[in-house]
Amino acid sequence: MNVYRKTLHVTDLSESRRILQSREFDVPDFGAGLRALQRATDLVLPNIIGMAERVLFFVNGPTHLQRRKAFMAFFRESNIRQWDGEFRAIAETAVARLPEAGEVELISAFSSPVIALANCRLLGLPEENYRDYNDWAMEISTSVLSVLSVRSARRAEEVAALFATDLKSRLAARVAPSTPAPSMFDFLGETLPANTPEEERLWTVMALYMTGLATLLTFSNILNHIANSTTDYRRILLDPDTSERTFDDLIGQSGAVLHMQRIARQATEVDGVSLTPGDSVIARTVDPDLAPAVGGCPFSGAASNVIGTAAATATTQMPFGVGLHKCIGEDFAKRIIRHGITAFLTRFPDFRATEPSATVKPIPNISGHTVLRCRLDPP
């Protein structure tokens, strides 16, 4: 643990869990920061503020609770399970489009379309422009943390406005595909008050799409781990008797969210260090020195080192958060990742990385692979 001015870095995972569960800490309120910047300058930031205020891990207090309760009606596990057929079909289609053999860059050819199309389908966004949505969401996520930078805020608003305009135009002209349940966009239309401005729905689905980038980077991290794993480990991932526990272990160690920031609400203490209101804590969520159990043992206990519980009862991972701000998209992330990996390994059980992968950190607490060159061989 290192102290730097008003920021405390916590590396002990059990202490991180305590902090993330504690009501002594708030999440950074970037919407409030952007509003303050807008008041102090000539900036007009409706779209980026609208998005920031609808990202649940940016919001505190009654507003967070109200929105979380409304969103959870959609993201509950029983509803997400209804989309299994859609997710499986998206994954299998993406696999079928890959060449039968040869070298392929898997992030652009497989990871990105699988996660982005599943995200679009679930949220009700037009799918034909998903590559732009990925680029815009990545640029917004990179800019939004710089709430005190006029240049960054202006650029984030430009991109968010482009995103909103494109969505509004395409949604007005779309013929909605048949889906097993209402999309998030339709769900919001059914549940929000009748006089709710259309921008409310747009900003909500844009914010949810942006947070889905963590799922894309986690999926890419998982592919990289498997590309360097043993044959036995891959077999365990596909075995119905062991796959669920093994996937939980793998996801817990491949999470793109490396740490989470919290702000002290009151005078408190962390590991013997006194904090005053407004002090910042950076709580690590993944042990950087602990690799997934790629050697072949699905019950390695690696998950227990991530979440501080026995592996046999490890039902969540710290990268998804804990407590009040636990990610509501966890079930979606886990299901699309499992469908994607299962479809890919079924066709290419012997794929291998051909060179070290490239990584990106679009914002300081998120990291994922952006280039993964692999050799595909038929079984």
N, C-alpha and C positions, 0 to 999 in steps of 0.2 A: 504494500500500500504506500502510495506516494502523495504527499500534500503539496499543492502548488497554488499559492494564494488562496482563493476561495473555492478551489476545486479539490475534491478528495477522490483518489482512485482506489477502488476496492477490488481486490483480486480474489479474495476468499469467497467461494461460491455459496457457502452457507450464510455468510454475512450479506451477500448480495440478495439472496432469497428473503432474508429478514427485512432488508430495506425496501424491496419491491412490494412486500406485503404490508408494510407499515403505513399507517395513516399520518405519520409524522412528516411524510414527504409528498410533494406534488410532482406532476410531470411538467416539463417546460411548456408554457403557454405561448406558442408562436403566433397564434392569432392575435393575442393581446399585444405582443411585440410589434407585429405588422401594423396594427391599428395605431399604436403610439408613433411609429415611423410615419404613417400617413398624416397624422395630425401635425407633426413637426416639419413636414416638407410639402412640396406641391404634388406628391405622388397620389394617384388614385388607384387603389388596389382591390377592387371588389372580387375578382375571380380568385386570386391567390389567398385572400383572407377567407373567402367562402370555403375554399378547399381546406385551409389550415384548421378552421373551426369545426370541420367535420371529420378530421382524422382523430380517432378516439384517443390515441396516446399523446395528443397535443392538448387535450381538454380536461379541465378539472371540475369538481363540484357538481351542483345540481344539473348543469347542462350535460356533463358527461354521463351521469346516471340516466337522465331522460333519453338521450340518444342511444345509449347502450341497450336500454330496455327495449326500445323500438327496433333496433337492428337485430337483437338476439332472436326475435320472433322469426326472422328470416334465416339466420345463420345457425340455428339449432341443428344438432346432428341429424335428427329425423328428417328435416327438410333437405339437408345437403345430400343425404343418402339417396334421395329421389333422383339425383343427377348422376348417379354412378354410370348409368348406361351412356349418357352424353359424354362424360369424361373418358370412359373406356373407348368409345368410338373415335374421339379426337386423338387419343394416344395411338390407337391402332392405325388410323389413317396416316398420321405423321410417320410412323414406322414403315408403313407400306411405301411411302414416297422416297425412302432412303434407298441408295443403290444396294444391290445384293452383296457387293464386295468392293474393297478399295478404301482409300483414305477419305475421311469426311470430317469437317469441322462441325461438331455436334451441337454447339450452343446455338448457332444460327439455323442449322438444319433441323434440329429436333427440340431442344429445351425451350427455346424462345417461342416457337409456334404452339407447342403443347400448352404451356402455362398461359400465354396470352390469349389463345382462343378459348380455353376453358374459363378464364377470367371474364372475357367478353360475353360468353354464353351465359354465365351465371348472373352477371350484372345487367345484361340486356343491351350491351353496346354493339354497334355495327362492327362486324368482324373483318371487313375487307381492309380496314386501315390500321390494323393492330400494330404494324411496325412503327408507324408514326406515333401511335399512342405510347408505345414502349419508350421511344426516344424522348417524347415530351415529358412523360412521367419521370424519367430518369433525370432530365435537366431540371425539372421543378424540384425534385427531392434534393438535388445538389445545391440549389439556390436558396431553398426556404429556410435553412438553418442560419443563413447570414442576414438575420432580421434587422441588423443595424447598418447594413450596407445598402445605400440607395441604388447603386448599380445592380446588385443582385436582385433586389426586390423588384426593380423595374423590369428586368429581364424575365423573372419568374412570372410577373403579371402578363407580359407579352405572350409567353408560351401558354399560360393557363387560359388566356383569352382565345388563343388559336385553338386550343383543345376544346373549349366550350362551344365555340362557333362551329367547328367541324361536327361535333356531336349533335348539336341542335339541328343542323342542316340534314345530316344523315338520318337522324331519328325521325324527323318530320316526313321523310320520303321512304322510310324502310317498310318492308313487309316482314313483320315479326315472325321468326321461325317457330315451328311447333316445338314446345319444350315440355318436360314432365311436370313442371310447376312454374308459377309466375317468376320472372326474373326479378332482380332487385329493383330495377327501374320501374317495372310494373307494380311490384309490391309497394314501393313508395307512393305510386300514383293512387293505390287503393287505400293506403293507411294515413297519408298526410291529409290535413284539412283541405277542403275543396278550394279555398282561396290562397293556397300556398303558391308562391311564384315558381315558374318552371325552373328558374336558376337553382332553387333548392335541390331539386332532384339531380340536376346536372352536376352541381358541386359535390354532392354526396357520392355519386358513382365515380366521378373523377378522383376523389380522395381515396375511395376504396380501391380503385384500379392502381393508384400510385403505391399504396401500401402492399399491393400484390407483388411488387418488385422483389420483396423479400422472399416470396415463394419461388420466384424464378431463379434467384441467386442460390437459394438453398437447394433447389433441384439440380442446378449446375454443379454445386459442390458435391452432391451425392453422386452424380455421374462420374466426376473425377475420382472419387474414392473407389467406386466400383471398377473403374477402368484400370486401377492398380491393385485389385484384390485377387484372391485365390479362386480357383474353380469351385472349391467346396463352399466358400462363402456365397457365391452366386447361386449355387444350388439351394442353400438354406433360405435365401431371399425368395425363391420361387416355391418352396415347400409349404403347403398350407398349414402344416403343424408348427412351423417355426417362423414363418414370414412376418407375422404381426409384431412379435417381440423384436425381431431383428431389424425391421424397419423403424420401430420406435428408437432403438439404440442408434441406428445410423442417422436418422433425422436429428436426434439430439446432439450428435457430434458434428453435423454438417450445417447447422443453422447459420444463416447469413448474418443474423443479429449478434454481434460480438459483445456488446455491452449496452446498457440503458442508462439514461441520465435522469436523475431525480433532484428536486430542489427542496431544501429543508423548509418546512412550514413554521417550525418553532425551534427553540434551543434544544439541542439533542446531542447525542454522543455516538460515534461510530468507531469501534476498535480503540477506545481510549482517547479519541480526538474529539474535542468539543466543536460543535457546529452552531452557527447562529442562523436565524431566518434569512433565506436568500442564498446560503452557501450551496454549492453544487456537489453532487456525488455521482461519480461514474462507476456503475456497478457491472462488473464482468458477468456474462451469462454462459460462456463456454470456456473450458480449460484449454488453452492453446497448446499444451504439451500432451494432451490426451487424444490419441487417434482412435477412430472407430474400430470395432472388433472385426477387422477384415481378415483375420487369420483363420476364421472358420468356426468360432464358438459364438452362437447367438446370445448366450446368457452370460456375457462377459462381465456384466456389472458396470459397463462403461456409462450407461444411462444414470446409474446411481451417483456417479461422480459429477454429473451435470446438474442434477436436481436435488441432491441431498436426501434421497430416499432409497430404500432397497429396490434393486432392479425389478423384483417380482411385483412391486406395487407402483412402478414408475409409469404413470399415466399421462404426464405432461413433461415438457422440456422447458428449461429456463429461456431459450431463445424465443419462445412464444409468450413469455412473461408469466407472472403469477399475480394472484390477488385481484384487486379491482380492475387493473389495466391489462389483464390477461387477454391475448389476442382472440377476438371473436372469429377470426378466419382460420383457426387451427384445424378444424375438421375438414374444411375445403382444401387446405394446403396438404394435409396428410393423405387425403384420398386421391387428389390428382397426381401427387408424387408417386404414390404406390401404383396407380394405374399406368402411369407413364413408364416407370422402371420395369414393371412386370411385362408390359407389351414389348419393350425394347429388348430385355434379356431373353424373352421367349424366342425372338427371332435371331438375336445376336449374342448368344451366351458366351462367346469367346472374344468379344471385342477388346482391344487394348489401346492405351494411349501411346502415341508415337513420339511425343515430345512433351516437355513440361508445359502445363497449362498457364494461361495468363489470367490475372485477377484484377478486379477493380474495387475501389471503395468509393461509391458515389457520394456517401456521406460518412462521417468518421466512424459510426458504430456499425456499419454494414459492409460486408465483404463477400465477394463471390467470383466465380470463374466466368470469364467472358469469352475465352477462346479455348477449345479443347479438341485437339486434332487426334483422331483415333483411326485405327485400322479395323474395318468391318470384314468379318469372314463368315460364310454360311456355316451352320452347325454341321 
